[in-house]
Amino acid sequence: MAGVPALGWPQWLADSLGLSYTRYGLGGATSSVIVDKLLPRVRTRYAVGVLNMGTNDALGKWDATVFEQNFGLAAETLVSHCDKVLALTVPVSAEATEIIRRVAADLGVLVIDAEVRGPRLLKPDGVHPTALGHLAIADRAAEALGAQLPSGSAVQQGQGRLGAGYHLGYAVGSSRSAMRKVAKLALRR
């Protein structure tokens, strides 16, 4: 997108810090899956650990108690294995974000704002960042660590313009995302 390599924000951050990157993520995983399947893989020491959980919980069957327990366990595990730990907010859920902020404060985990908006930073699904969105989140994480911003080393090729087809797809995707949110709210009542 706009000449920026399509890397996830943790990869951008690791590159900026001169660290190797180990990914334990699993697309679509809820906090329960992360705790049950991925957390046991964390066995060695790391300079920086990143924790991104809650979006799939919030978009699915939300249970604040389960999420808080899972986030707490995951954060405690990373704190015991990492020199520094970062956790992302959950832009689709104020309640999940509040839990993250509260638990993180108790454990010394740095919380990074993951909210990005607009077609240059957010994909049409209204959930996933674009390549530029990932870079923006990586810059926030680097800033929180007092490190060099990854965007300073990003290679931009071309004009960075988005075509009409992308904007149309973004509008349609945003509409679908809004309708899903309305339907979910209606079902909760």
C-alpha positions in Angstrom: 0.0 0.0 0.0 1.4 3.4 -1.0 4.8 1.8 -1.6 5.2 0.7 2.0 6.0 -3.0 2.5 3.1 -5.1 3.9 4.6 -5.9 7.3 2.7 -6.3 10.6 3.4 -3.7 13.2 5.4 -6.1 15.5 7.8 -6.9 12.6 8.2 -3.1 11.9 8.9 -2.6 15.6 11.4 -5.5 15.8 13.3 -4.3 12.7 13.4 -0.8 14.2 14.8 -2.1 17.4 17.3 -4.4 15.7 15.7 -7.5 17.3 14.7 -10.8 15.8 11.0 -11.4 15.5 9.1 -14.5 16.6 5.4 -14.7 15.7 3.1 -16.7 17.9 -0.1 -15.2 16.4 -3.0 -17.1 14.9 -5.6 -15.4 12.8 -9.1 -15.4 14.2 -7.9 -16.6 17.6 -9.9 -15.6 20.7 -8.2 -14.9 24.0 -9.1 -18.5 25.1 -7.3 -20.0 22.1 -4.3 -17.7 22.7 -4.1 -18.8 26.3 -4.7 -22.5 25.5 -2.7 -22.9 22.3 -0.2 -20.1 21.9 0.9 -19.1 25.4 2.5 -22.5 26.2 4.9 -21.8 23.3 6.4 -18.8 25.1 9.4 -20.5 26.9 12.4 -18.3 26.3 13.4 -14.8 27.3 12.7 -11.9 24.9 13.6 -8.2 25.0 10.1 -7.1 24.0 6.8 -9.0 24.1 3.7 -7.8 22.3 0.2 -8.8 23.2 -2.7 -8.3 20.8 -5.9 -10.0 22.0 -9.6 -9.1 22.4 -10.8 -8.2 18.9 -12.1 -11.7 18.1 -13.6 -12.0 21.5 -15.4 -8.6 21.1 -16.6 -9.5 17.6 -17.9 -12.9 18.7 -19.4 -14.1 21.9 -18.2 -11.5 24.4 -17.6 -12.5 28.0 -15.8 -9.8 30.0 -14.9 -12.1 32.9 -13.3 -14.7 30.6 -11.5 -12.0 28.6 -10.1 -10.4 31.8 -8.8 -13.7 33.1 -7.2 -14.6 29.8 -5.7 -11.2 29.3 -4.3 -11.2 32.8 -2.8 -14.7 32.4 -1.2 -13.8 29.0 0.1 -10.5 30.3 1.6 -12.1 33.4 3.3 -14.8 31.3 4.8 -12.2 28.9 6.0 -10.1 31.9 7.8 -13.1 33.3 9.5 -13.8 29.9 10.1 -10.3 28.5 12.1 -7.3 29.5 9.3 -5.0 28.3 5.7 -5.9 27.3 3.4 -3.9 25.0 -0.4 -4.6 24.7 -2.7 -3.1 22.0 -6.1 -1.6 22.7 -9.1 -3.1 21.1 -10.6 -0.4 18.8 -13.9 -2.3 18.4 -14.5 -2.6 22.1 -14.3 0.1 24.8 -14.9 -2.5 27.4 -12.0 -4.7 26.3 -9.8 -1.7 26.1 -10.7 -0.7 29.6 -9.9 -4.2 30.9 -6.5 -4.1 29.1 -5.6 -0.7 30.5 -6.5 -1.7 34.1 -4.7 -5.0 34.0 -1.7 -3.6 32.2 -1.3 -0.8 34.7 -1.1 -3.4 37.5 1.6 -5.4 35.7 3.7 -2.5 34.2 2.6 -3.3 30.6 2.7 -0.4 28.2 -0.6 0.0 26.3 -0.5 1.1 22.7 -3.5 2.8 21.0 -4.3 0.5 18.0 -7.1 2.7 16.6 -6.5 3.7 13.0 -9.1 5.3 10.7 -9.7 6.1 7.1 -8.9 4.2 3.9 -5.2 4.8 4.0 -4.9 3.2 7.5 -7.8 0.8 7.9 -9.0 -2.0 5.5 -12.6 -1.9 4.3 -13.6 -4.5 7.0 -13.2 -1.8 9.6 -11.0 -4.1 11.7 -7.7 -4.8 10.1 -5.0 -2.1 9.5 -3.5 -1.6 6.1 0.2 -1.6 5.6 0.3 2.1 6.5 -1.9 1.4 9.5 0.5 -1.2 10.8 3.3 1.3 10.3 1.4 3.9 12.3 0.8 1.4 15.2 4.5 0.4 15.1 5.5 4.1 15.4 3.3 4.4 18.5 4.9 1.3 20.0 8.4 2.6 19.2 7.6 6.0 20.7 6.4 4.3 23.9 9.7 2.5 24.1 11.7 5.6 23.3 13.0 4.0 20.1 13.5 5.2 16.6 10.3 5.3 14.6 10.0 2.6 12.0 8.4 5.0 9.6 11.8 6.7 9.4 13.2 3.7 7.6 10.1 2.7 5.5 10.8 2.7 1.8 8.1 4.6 -0.1 7.8 4.1 -3.8 5.5 5.9 -6.1 3.0 8.6 -5.2 1.0 6.7 -2.6 -2.3 7.3 -4.2 -5.2 5.0 -3.8 -7.5 4.4 -6.8 -11.2 4.8 -7.1 -11.7 1.1 -6.9 -10.1 0.9 -3.5 -12.2 3.8 -2.2 -15.4 2.2 -3.5 -14.4 -1.1 -1.9 -13.6 0.7 1.3 -17.0 2.4 1.4 -18.8 -0.9 0.8 -16.7 -2.7 3.4 -17.2 0.1 5.9 -21.0 -0.2 5.4 -20.9 -3.9 6.0 -18.9 -3.5 9.1 -21.4 -0.8 10.4 -24.3 -3.1 9.7 -22.6 -6.0 11.6 -22.1 -3.8 14.6 -25.7 -2.6 14.6 -27.0 -6.2 14.3 -24.7 -7.3 17.1 -26.0 -4.6 19.4 -29.5 -5.5 18.5 -28.9 -9.1 19.4 -27.4 -8.2 22.8 -30.7 -6.5 23.9 
